[in-house]
Amino acid sequence: MGFEIEFLPVGDSNGDAICIRYGDDEQGYWVHVVDGGFVDTGQTIIEHIEQHYYGPGTVIANVVLSHADNDHACGLIKVIEHFDVRNIWMNRPWLYADEVVDSFHGNYSVPGLIDKMRQMHPYLVEIEKIAARKKIPIHEAFQGSLIGPFRVMAPSRQRYVSLIPDLDKTPASYAETKGVFGYVAEVAKSVVQKVQEAWGIETLQDNPDPTSASNETSIVQLGAIDGETILLTADVGPAGLEEAARYAYSLGLLKSPNFVQVPHHGSRRNVTPKVLNWWLGRPLEQEGNIRGYAYVSVGKDADIYPRKRVKNAFIRRGYTVHATRGITKRYTRNMAARDGWIASTPEPFSVDVED
C-alpha cells in the first residue's frame, strides 16, 4: 500500500491544507483531507484532487478539521459541498457548554452560551448545515479516535473541554478577565536581533510564552501506512505534544516518525527541546544522518517562518525541513511519479537565528 502527502499553498499568509491519498490498485485508494486553509484555498484543494486523483467523482473518506481557526477551517466548506465526503471529524465547543458554563461567572445560561459560541464560529455552523443536508456524519475527534490509518493522539476530551473557556472565539470567561491565560501573539519585531547557534548550541526555549488555547486544541494524528509513521500536528503547542507523546508511549507507539508536520508554521511557541526529544529523538552528534522528513506550511510572503531556531531544532534531530512558500510539496512512498514535478530543496541550517 503506497501513500502520498501533499501540503498545498494557502496564499500569502500562513494556513494549512493537506491532502493524503493511500492504497493500491488491488484494494483501491482512499483520500484523507486535513484542514482547508482560507476560503480561496477550497478551490485549490478541489482542483488538486480532481487533477491528480480521480477527477470530479473522487470520494473523500475523511475530512479532518484540526481546530477552529479561520486559516484551517474556511476552505473546507467548498470541499465538503463539492465532493462526496463520507466522514467529517471536528470538535465543536458548544457541544460542551453545559460543562463549562460556570467558567463564565453567571453571564450565560447554557442555551445562551451555545448560541453565542455558534455565532462566533459561523464557518463551523455552515459545515454542520452542509453535513446535515448531505447526510454526512460529524464525529468528535478525541484521543483514541481512529480515522482511517490515523489515530488521534491529542487532545483528550477532558483537556479539550478545559481549554474551551480560553478560546479566542468564545465569550470572555471569568478566568480571562482576571488575566489567567497568558497568550501573547507572535509578531515580527521591526528590528530583528540575532543570536548565534551551532550544531551543538541550541537556543530554543523549554518554557516559551504559551501559544493560544485554540492552537492547543489541535487534533494530533499519528498514522501508520506502508510501514512508515506519519505525525500530523496542525498548530498544537508543547502541552498538546506532550499529551500526545505520553499517550503514544502508553500504546508502545512513541518512536521517531518517518514524516512529521512542523507545528504552527514553525512558531517558536509551539515546540520545545524536551518535547522534540520525545517525538524525534535527541540531537545527533553531527550533520548528515537522516531520521525522517519535516514539512511546514508557510505563506508565500511569510518570510519569518519557519523560525530559524525551530528549523534548526528539527534539522539537528535528523529531519530535513521542507517549506511550501506558495508551492505544493509532496511526500510519497510507492506511488507513481508525476510529470514535471521536481524534488523539494530542504531548508538550510542557520547560524544566525532570531532573538
N, C-alpha and C positions, 0 to 999 in steps of 0.2 A: 504494500500500500504506500503510494507516494503522497506528497503534500507540497503545497506552496503557500507562503505567507506574504502578503503584499501590503505595504504601507503606502497609501495613496496621498497625494498632496491635498492640502485643505485651504490653500490660498496664501495670502501674505503673512498671516499670523499663525500662531500655534493652534493645533487641534489634532484629533485622532480620527482616522478612518482606516480600518484594517479588513481586508478580505482574505479568507482562508479557504482553500479547496483541498480536499483529501479523498483518497480512494484509488481504484484501479479499474481497468477495462472490464474485468470479470464481475466485480461486485458493484460497480457503479461509483459515482462521485457525489460528495456532499459539499455544500457551501455553508460557511460559518462567517457571519459578518459581525465585527466588533466595533461599535461606535460609528458615527456618520458625519463628524465634523459639523460645519455650519450649513445653512440652508442650501447654498450653491453646491456644496460637496455631495449632496444627494444625487445630483445629475452625474457627477464624476463617477460615483460608485456604479450607478446604473449602466453608464456607457462602458465602464471597465468590465463589468460582469458579462454584458452582452457581447462584447468584442472578444474576450479571452476565455469565457467559459462555454455556455451552451446557447447563447442568443436570448431572444425575448422570452422563451419558455423556461428559463432557468428557475429551479426551485431552490429556495434558501431554507436549509434545515433549521438553522438557529440564527436569530439576531440578538445580540447582547448589547445592552446599553450599560456601560461600566459605571456611570454615575450621572447625576442630573445636570451637569454643566452644559451651557449652550454649545460649546465647541466640540462636544461629543454627541449631543442628542439631536440637534435640529435637522441635520441631513437625513436622519433615519426615517423621518416622516415620508419623504418621497420614495425611499427604498421600500418601505413596508406597503405603501399604496401601490407601487408599480409591480412588485414581484409576488409570486406565490410563496408566502412565508409560512412555515409550519409551526414555529415556536418563537415567542419573544421572551427574553429574560431581562427584567429590570426591577429595581426596588423603588417603591413609591412611598414617600414619607407619611402621607396622610392615612395610610392603612394602619398606622400605629399611633394615631392621635390620642386614643384613649390611654395609652401607656405613658405619654409624655405631657399631657395637658397640664399637669401640676407644675411643670417647669415654667409655665407662662404666668404664674402668680395670680391666677384668678381672672386674667383678662379675657379668657376664651372659654366657651363651652366646647365639648368635643365636636358637635356639628359645626360650630363657628370656626374652630381651628381647622377642620377638614376643608371647609370652603375657602379659607384664607390660603392654605397650602396649595390647593388646586389652582387658585388664581395666580399664585406665584410660580407655577410650573405649567404654563399653557401648552407647551410642546409635549409634555408627558400626557396631559389630558387629550391632546389631539391623537397621540399614538393609541391611547385607550379607545378612543372613538373608532379609529380605523380598524383596530383589532376586533372590536365588538361587531362591526359591520361585516368584516371578512371572516368572522368566527375563528380568529387566531388566539390560542391560549396565551395568557401572560403569566409567567412563572416568577416567583421570588427567586433570587439568586444569592443564597447564603452559604456559608461554609459547609462543604459536604455535597452540595448540589452537583449532579453530573449533567454536563452539556455536551452531548456527543462524546468525543475523546478527551474532553477537558473536565477537570474537577475544580470547583470553586474552593480556593484556599482561604479567602477572606472576602468580606467581613463575616464574622459570626452574626447571627441575628441579634444577640444581646448587645454586641458592640455597635452595630448599625443603629439600633434604637437609642443607645446612649448618646450618639452624635447628632440626632435629629434636632434638639433644641439649639444647637450651634450652627446649623446650616445657614448659608447666606440667604437662601430663599425660603426661610420660614420666618414668622414674625420674631421680633427681638424677644428673647427669653429673659427671665429674671436674672439668670446667670450672666448673660451678656451685658445687661445694664450695670452689673457690678464689676464688669471687666475681667471675668474669669478666663475666657478663652482668648489667648493672646496671638491670634493670627495677624501676621504682618505681610502685606503683599510684597512680592519680589519685584523691584523696579530697577532699571538701569540707572546708575549714577551718571551725572553729567561729566564728571571727571573720574575715570576708572583707574584706581591704583592697582599696581601689580605686585605680586609676591612670587617668589621662585619655588618651583618644585623640581624634583629629580626623581629618577625611578624609585629610589629608596626613601624619598621625602614626600609624605602625603599631608596636605593641609585641609582636606575635607573634614568638617566638624562632626564630632559624635553627638553634639547637643545643639543642633541648629534651631533657629526660630521655627515654630511649628508651621506646617502647611495648613491649608483650610480644612475645616471639618468635612466639607463636601468632597475634597480630594481623598480624605481618609476613608470615605465610604466606598471608594472604588472597588469594583469586583476584580479580584486577582485570580487568574485562571492558570492552572498547570495542566498541560496536555502531554499525552504520550502517543506519538504516531510514528510508525515505521522505525521503531527502536530509538527515536530521539525524543527528548523532553523539551517542551516549549513553555516559557513563563511569560504571561502577558500581565502587565502591571497597571495599565492606564495611568492615572495621576496619583496613585496611592503614595502615602508618606511612610516614614520609618515605623510608626506604630502598626500600620496595616501590614507592612512587610514582615515585621516581627511576628505578628499574629499568624500570618500565612506560613512563616518558616516553622514555627512551633507545631502547627497542625501538620505540615508536611513531614516533620520529624516523627510525629506520633504515628504516621502511616508508613514510615520507612521510605519516604519519597524525597527527603531533603538531600539533594546532590546537585552538583554544578549542571545547570541546564545546557543543552546544545544551543538554544536560542533564547534570548531574553529581550524584553522591551525595556528601554531606559525610562524610568517613571517621569511623568510630567515634563517631557521635552528636555530633560536634563537639568532640572532645577536643583539648586544646592540644598533646598529644604526637604527634599524627598528621599534622600538616601544618606546613610552614614557608613563609616568604615565597618562598624560592627555588623550591621545588617547585610552589607555586601559580602563580608567574610562568611556569614552563614549560608547565603544563597550561592555565591560564586566561588568561594574558596579564598584562602589568604593570598596576598600579593605574591607573585612569582619573583624569584631571585633575579631574573634577568629577562629582557625582552626576547620575543621570538616564539615562545611556546603558546599555542592556541588551545584554549579550553572550549571556546564557543564564539557566538556572534551576537552582538547587541545592536538593535535597531532603535532609532529615535525619530519621532515625527517632529519636524521643525519647519516653521513657516518660511516662505521664500525670503521675507525681509526681517526675520527674527534672528539677527546676526549674533546676538549674545548667547544663543542656545546651540547645542548643549553647553552648559557651563564647563569651562576647561578643567576645573578640578574634578568635576563629576566624570567627564570623558576620560581623564587620566586614571581615575579610580577603576573604571571598567577595563581599560587597556592594561593597567598594572596587574589585574587579576586574570589576564589571559583572554580578554574579549575584544575583538576588533569592533569598532563603533562605526555605524553607517547611518548618516542623517539624510532625511528626504530632501529638504531645502527646495521644495517645489517640484520634485521628481519622484515618480513611483519607484520604490525599492522592493525587490523581490528576493525572497529566500526560498530555496526549493530543494527537495530530495526526491529523486526517481520520478520526475515529471519532465515532459518534453520541453526542450529549449524553445525560445521564441525568436523569430527572425527580427533582427535589428536591435535586440536588447543586448546591452553590454554589461560587463561585470562592474559592480559598485566599488568605488575607491574608498577605503576606510579613512576615518579622521586620523590626523597625526597626533602623537603625544606632544603636549605643550609644556615648555619650560616656564614661560610667563603665564600666570593664572590670575584671575580677578581676586582682589582682596575682599 
